[in-house]
Amino acid sequence: MLHAHRPDAPPLSVRPQHAPPGGADRLPRHRLPDGEMDPETAYRVVHDELLLDGQARLNLATFVTTWMEPQAARLMAECHEKNMIDKDEYPLTAEIEARCVSMIAGLWNAPTRPDGEGATGCSTLGSSEACMLAGLAFKRHWEARRRAAGASVERPNLVMGANVQVCWEKFCRYFDVEARQAPLAPGRTHLDADSARPLVDEHTIGVVAILGSTMDGSYEPVAEIAAMLDALEDETGLDVPVHVDAASGGFVAPFLDPDLLWDFRVPRVRSINASGHKYGLVYPGVGWAVWRSRDALPEELVFHVNYLGGDMPTYGLNFSRPGAQVVAQYYELLRLGFEGYRRVQQASRDTATWMAARIAEIEPFELVSDGSELPVFAVRIREGETAFDVYDVSARLRQYGWLVPAYTFPEGLQDLAVLRVVVRNGFGPELAAKLVEHLGEVVAALSGRGAVGGEPTAFHH
Ligand SMILES: *Cc1c(COP(=O)(O)O)cnc(C)c1O
């Protein structure tokens, strides 16, 4: 968010118990205080002000991890001072990052090569940074191929669905690439082969397929999109690579949908990203980017720095980054193993599909997706029901403490307004049942029927 400079904002008050005798009971809100205060007072002021933040675990809007085991939190606290970039100073943190890359590349069925030139990857601050890096690799590759062919490197484009996460629009705008977005259509909430095909041309640096869509949790058909591009290459000679934005699905599909072809088993998939801080089960921010082979990553994008000791190749937009998140990712991978991750994600999917099915039984809701891909689902209000909308429902749910966002879909489905629920580790059947119950109460109140008439005033937990 961009923030205005506001030195004249009204002051912040300090509760009498917290202000030391003779200490200030007012603090400037938007201006650096002139002097110091004792650490306990500072802690109390900040701690108390945050009380009005929502309860993270009741935040069904976010994909990002809101609960970790205390052992993981302890490890993170032990590593807070470690900077990920200082590979020479913290060689074991660096080694742990390398192990994570390898484990994750294996999870995505990356090919290995005896010469060590097989899959390569890195940690990032999140999927957004990973997507920028993958997009840049596409752009440089396309330019190199065009230059070699004596063709123009102007007007590159990237093909994607209108449902992409904002990071792809950012990539395109920040790095001068045209974002070619396939509009959605009734009954189709994401990109597919037919909608992508007309957008691809010789200026296309790549196609982004999403596993799964932020809008409704549905998986885009990666193998089908790749097959369309294979046919296109046979017809025209155009060789267009695919990047899979598996921000969420990268840590779901390998465990729950082992037969789904979406990863490096699809030869056209050049690179994949995932957010360690979504279904990777780590607190924000850590992401992962993996390329099929070392040569998918143009050498000119890799910087070698020697001022930290040793020769360190780096590919990233950030320099300093927290090391704790990478250590926490390693903890989760080691702690849970394949079977542990499978059980955690299956529990989330079971909760999501159960809840979606119950909500579908409440008039006037209708499912847009059912939680059977990402443990995420979206519901709409059935056509013709006009007494209230999804925004009213979202606002009422907030009075119970639930954060369930309401929004409209992008181009092609702008009239589709939904509520979306993201089920994550730590959100179990008990809470799910409560949400369904409260949703029923909200609908009854909004339709002017049922027991909960009038304005709900109390906080029901
Ligand atoms: C969340 C998300 C992103 C951005 O990821 P961050 O880790 O928040 O930077 C990108 N793409 C998709 C599909 C996402 O769901």
The ligand as an SDF file (V2000), in Angstrom:
LIG
                    3D

 15 15  0  0  0  0  0  0  0  0999 V2000
   -0.7790  -15.9430   -3.9560 C   0  0  0  0  0  0  0  0  0  0  0  0
   -0.5320  -16.1010   -5.3910 C   0  0  0  0  0  0  0  0  0  0  0  0
    0.5200  -15.4190   -6.0000 C   0  0  0  0  0  0  0  0  0  0  0  0
    1.3860  -14.4300   -5.2560 C   0  0  0  0  0  0  0  0  0  0  0  0
    2.0790  -15.1200   -4.2760 O   0  0  0  0  0  0  0  0  0  0  0  0
    2.8120  -14.4290   -3.0370 P   0  0  0  0  0  0  0  0  0  0  0  0
    3.5130  -15.5940   -2.4310 O   0  0  0  0  0  0  0  0  0  0  0  0
    1.7270  -13.8750   -2.1800 O   0  0  0  0  0  0  0  0  0  0  0  0
    3.7290  -13.4010   -3.5760 O   0  0  0  0  0  0  0  0  0  0  0  0
    0.7540  -15.6550   -7.3330 C   0  0  0  0  0  0  0  0  0  0  0  0
   -0.0270  -16.4830   -8.0320 N   0  0  0  0  0  0  0  0  0  0  0  0
   -1.0490  -17.1610   -7.4850 C   0  0  0  0  0  0  0  0  0  0  0  0
   -1.8530  -18.1100   -8.3210 C   0  0  0  0  0  0  0  0  0  0  0  0
   -1.3410  -16.9890   -6.1360 C   0  0  0  0  0  0  0  0  0  0  0  0
   -2.3640  -17.6500   -5.5860 O   0  0  0  0  0  0  0  0  0  0  0  0
  1  2  1  0
  2  3  1  0
  2 14  2  0
  3  4  1  0
  3 10  2  0
  4  5  1  0
  5  6  1  0
  6  7  2  0
  6  8  1  0
  6  9  1  0
 10 11  1  0
 11 12  2  0
 12 13  1  0
 12 14  1  0
 14 15  1  0
M  END
$$$$
